Amino acid sequence: MYNRREGKINKVERLEKWINKPIPKNLLLTFIPALLTFFIAWYFSPFSKGVSTLLIIAILAILTIQGICILHYTRVEVNKNRAMDELRRQNTAFRKADRIIRSLFQTDAHILTEVASDIVEKGTVNLAPVSISTCCGDLCKAIYDVVSSFDASSNLEVTYVARIDDDHIMTIGYYNTTNEYPTVFEKKRKIDETKAFFDAQQFRHNGDMGIQALSEEALHSRFVSSLGENKYDKYKQYISAPVLCAKNKMIGLIQVVANNDSRLALDDDQLRNIADTYLNTFANLILLKSKTEKVISATPQNIPALKG
C-alpha cells in the first residue's frame, strides 16, 4: 500500500538532492539576489506608483527565500565539513591502529622467539615477557594513541580490568597523559559487591552486556561509587569491550572514558562504532596474549627432551 507520508518525504529528499547539485545551487544563489536587486530598484523608481505595496510584499518574500537558501546551503556545508572531519579522524585512527598492531605483533614474535629459545636451550620457562600483566600498560597506551585520534583535547583515560578468579577482578592496566592512577588500581575487588563499580557489573553479567557506548546522561546513571555517590561528573563519554574466551567466559574488560571537554564522538552511533571497530580489535589481541601465556605456562616438565 502506498504511504502518503513516505511519498512526501521521498519527494522532499529528491528536491533537496536536486537543489544541492552545482547548477541549481549556482542558479539560485545568483538569480535570487539579482531578482531582489531588480525589485528594490523598481520600488525606488517612478514606475512603482500603484504597486508599491505589492513590491514590498515581493521584496519581503524574496528576502525570506534568500534567507532560507543561505541557511540551507550553510547547513549542507557544515554537515559536509563535519563528515570530512569524521573521515579524516577515521583515516588517522585506522592508520595508527594498523601501525600499532603490526608493531605489537613484531614485538610479540621477537619475545616468543626468545622464550622458545630458552625452553629448548636452557630447559626453562620465563613467563614474565609474555604475561598479560606485564604488557597491559603498553596495551592501554596503544589504545589511547588510537582513540585519541577522535578527540583534539585527548583528555581520556584507558583502563584494563582483569578477572583474578571467579569472584574477584583487578584494574591492572591504565593510561592517561598525567599518569595519575585511579584509587582502585591494582586493588582486588569483589564482583558481586552490592554497590559495585560499572566494570564489576559487566563481569557479573559475564560479558552478556556486550559492547558499551554511553553518553553523559546514561553514563552518570551507571557510574556509582562504592559509597553510593555519583563522583563522576567529569565523565562525558564511555566505551568498553569485554574480553571473552572460547567458553564465553569474560576474562577482561577494556574501558575508555572521555573527561570534561573531551568528546570521542558527536553521537551514540559514532561512539558505538569506535568501540566496535577499535576496542574489539584490542580485546581479541589481549585474548590472544592471554592464551599464549597459558600455553607457555603449560609446557611439559620434560623440556630437556626437546633438545634432542
Summary of the structure (lengths in Angstrom):
residues: 308
radius of gyration: 29.8
end to end distance: 78.3
largest distance: 112.7
contacts: 850
relative contact order: 0.09
helix: 59%
strand: 14%
